[in-house]
Amino acid sequence: MFWRNWYRLIVLLIGFLCLASLCSNYLIINFTFICMKHDLSDGFTEINGTKYSIYDYTSKDKTWIIWSVAAGTIIGTIPLNMMYVKYGARIPFLIAGLVSCIATALIPLSAQWNFFFLIFLRFVQGFCYSADFAAIGLMTVRWAPLSETALFVAVLTCFNGIASTFTNFATGLICESSLGWKWAYYVHAIVGFVLFGLWLLVYIDHPQETKRVSRKELQKIQKNKSEAHLSKKCDVPYMKLVTSPVILCVWANAFFELTAAIMFSTYIPLYLHEVLKFGVTETGFYASLILGISLPVRFVFALISDKLKFVSEIFKIHTFNTISVGLSGLFFACIGFIPMENRGWSLFFCIMTMCCIGVNSGGFYKSGVLHSRQFSHVVITAIQWMKCLALFVAPALVSIFVHEESNRLQWIWVFLIVGGLMIITNIVAFFILTDKPASWTGSLESEESLEKL
């Protein structure tokens, strides 16, 4: 049947949706912070007669709620990566998805019952979220033709933007409806169970082991890949990876760019509502717009990166990296300087930041994949792990500089520091990033064969 010639795209679609589900599960609370504090159904009354909600968390409480996800993600990365290496992605990713959905469904109960139980469930969500990292790498290594590297990376790494867009918009609608904020968690959990059921039905760890993939499709997937690349088992040269200047540069660019992206996915609803004074429904819409509008840009530039042949691969890598890290850093650094009276310009700069970030699949991501080849799943896992560090760094910066969430002047330093570091890192990348495979990959591909892809 014809779909056997496109099975890699079916795997890509289902894998992407499952990645987005795991991400959405931990992002929900970033928006429901706004709604929860107005829920007085479980409130308490002070002596003066003022009623407060038990869900009206302090800035310190919110920081711990966010950090608990980061802690779970950092701790979960190594054991889950070891499970992927030993068992493949199919079953470990399934288990992580199901556990995350269960934890998500229990969040409303934990928020009502015990703060430390809430922190534990957030830790579990973070632990399961770390399953995304190696899954992206393995799907790219095993299912992506070299000629579609940027496309696979673009699709699989944009799950955070899709998750933020869907979650902010859907949660905003649910919070304002008669269902209330608790149903935002229940709906996400139900959708997650369905998606991971599809994952179990669709995903195969090795394309050559299933009859669902046609001969033509298998040849396309394996074209110009070395025997070492196609081998089911290989020893990962960890020391060579972590001491490679190219890989270290890739990780540095990724870290600062991801810090900016995490700042948006975590704090943009708060910034729009508290600083720019948008209403709850408007905040949900604009947050979704900011985080989602970059997606068409991401796909278009991924195709350009893969299909444009009249310029060299290294030129494309440097150009795309300058846009995704350097230019986005410039826009990001300027956001805090724009006053509330010109909040339309703030929205524009936020949108441009995310659009530029969306070009990253043709920049440091592609350099990392082309340089590390069959070990690129380790490189991508580490890139995604940078989100864990960003989940610590972003709240830490906000905690240091922002003491009153509605004070725009206190946010300036947060935007300026992250944006400035992005610009500096991009300048360094001009002297280091490459499109050549490393000697330790044992790759037989020449520059000429790559250009013919």
Rosetta blueprint (number, residue, H / E / L):
1 M L
2 F H
3 W H
4 R H
5 N H
6 W L
7 Y H
8 R H
9 L H
10 I H
11 V H
12 L H
13 L H
14 I H
15 G H
16 F H
17 L H
18 C H
19 L H
20 A H
21 S H
22 L H
23 C H
24 S H
25 N H
26 Y H
27 L H
28 I H
29 I H
30 N H
31 F H
32 T H
33 F H
34 I H
35 C H
36 M H
37 K L
38 H L
39 D L
40 L L
41 S L
42 D L
43 G E
44 F E
45 T E
46 E L
47 I L
48 N L
49 G L
50 T L
51 K E
52 Y E
53 S E
54 I L
55 Y L
56 D L
57 Y L
58 T L
59 S H
60 K H
61 D H
62 K H
63 T H
64 W H
65 I H
66 I H
67 W H
68 S H
69 V H
70 A H
71 A H
72 G H
73 T H
74 I H
75 I H
76 G H
77 T H
78 I H
79 P H
80 L H
81 N H
82 M H
83 M H
84 Y H
85 V H
86 K H
87 Y H
88 G L
89 A L
90 R H
91 I H
92 P H
93 F H
94 L H
95 I H
96 A H
97 G H
98 L H
99 V H
100 S H
101 C H
102 I H
103 A H
104 T H
105 A H
106 L H
107 I H
108 P H
109 L H
110 S H
111 A H
112 Q H
113 W H
114 N L
115 F H
116 F H
117 F H
118 L H
119 I H
120 F H
121 L H
122 R H
123 F H
124 V H
125 Q H
126 G H
127 F H
128 C H
129 Y H
130 S L
131 A H
132 D H
133 F H
134 A H
135 A H
136 I H
137 G H
138 L H
139 M H
140 T H
141 V H
142 R H
143 W H
144 A L
145 P L
146 L H
147 S H
148 E H
149 T H
150 A H
151 L H
152 F H
153 V H
154 A H
155 V H
156 L H
157 T H
158 C L
159 F H
160 N H
161 G H
162 I H
163 A H
164 S H
165 T H
166 F H
167 T H
168 N H
169 F H
170 A H
171 T H
172 G H
173 L H
174 I H
175 C H
176 E H
177 S L
178 S L
179 L L
180 G L
181 W L
182 K H
183 W H
184 A H
185 Y H
186 Y H
187 V H
188 H H
189 A H
190 I H
191 V H
192 G H
193 F H
194 V H
195 L H
196 F H
197 G H
198 L H
199 W H
200 L H
201 L H
202 V H
203 Y L
204 I L
205 D L
206 H L
207 P H
208 Q H
209 E H
210 T L
211 K L
212 R L
213 V L
214 S L
215 R H
216 K H
217 E H
218 L H
219 Q H
220 K H
221 I H
222 Q H
223 K L
224 N L
225 K L
226 S L
227 E H
228 A H
229 H H
230 L H
231 S L
232 K L
233 K L
234 C L
235 D L
236 V L
237 P L
238 Y H
239 M H
240 K H
241 L H
242 V H
243 T L
244 S L
245 P H
246 V H
247 I H
248 L H
249 C H
250 V H
251 W H
252 A H
253 N H
254 A H
255 F H
256 F H
257 E H
258 L H
259 T H
260 A H
261 A H
262 I H
263 M H
264 F H
265 S H
266 T H
267 Y H
268 I H
269 P H
270 L H
271 Y H
272 L H
273 H H
274 E H
275 V H
276 L L
277 K L
278 F L
279 G L
280 V H
281 T H
282 E H
283 T H
284 G H
285 F H
286 Y H
287 A H
288 S H
289 L H
290 I H
291 L H
292 G H
293 I L
294 S H
295 L H
296 P H
297 V H
298 R H
299 F H
300 V H
301 F H
302 A H
303 L H
304 I H
305 S H
306 D H
307 K H
308 L L
309 K L
310 F L
311 V L
312 S L
313 E H
314 I H
315 F H
316 K H
317 I H
318 H H
319 T H
320 F H
321 N H
322 T H
323 I H
324 S H
325 V H
326 G H
327 L H
328 S H
329 G H
330 L H
331 F H
332 F H
333 A H
334 C H
335 I H
336 G H
337 F H
338 I L
339 P L
340 M H
341 E H
342 N H
343 R H
344 G H
345 W H
346 S H
347 L H
348 F H
349 F H
350 C H
351 I H
352 M H
353 T H
354 M H
355 C H
356 C H
357 I H
358 G L
359 V L
360 N H
361 S H
362 G H
363 G L
364 F H
365 Y H
366 K H
367 S H
368 G H
369 V H
370 L H
371 H H
372 S H
373 R H
374 Q H
375 F H
376 S H
377 H H
378 V H
379 V H
380 I H
381 T H
382 A H
383 I H
384 Q H
385 W H
386 M H
387 K H
388 C H
389 L H
390 A H
391 L H
392 F H
393 V H
394 A H
395 P H
396 A H
397 L H
398 V H
399 S H
400 I H
401 F H
402 V L
403 H L
404 E L
405 E L
406 S L
407 N L
408 R H
409 L H
410 Q H
411 W H
412 I H
413 W H
414 V H
415 F H
416 L H
417 I H
418 V H
419 G H
420 G H
421 L H
422 M H
423 I H
424 I H
425 T H
426 N H
427 I H
428 V H
429 A H
430 F L
431 F L
432 I L
433 L L
434 T L
435 D L
436 K L
437 P L
438 A L
439 S H
440 W H
441 T H
442 G L
443 S L
444 L L
445 E L
446 S L
447 E H
448 E H
449 S H
450 L H
451 E H
452 K L
453 L L
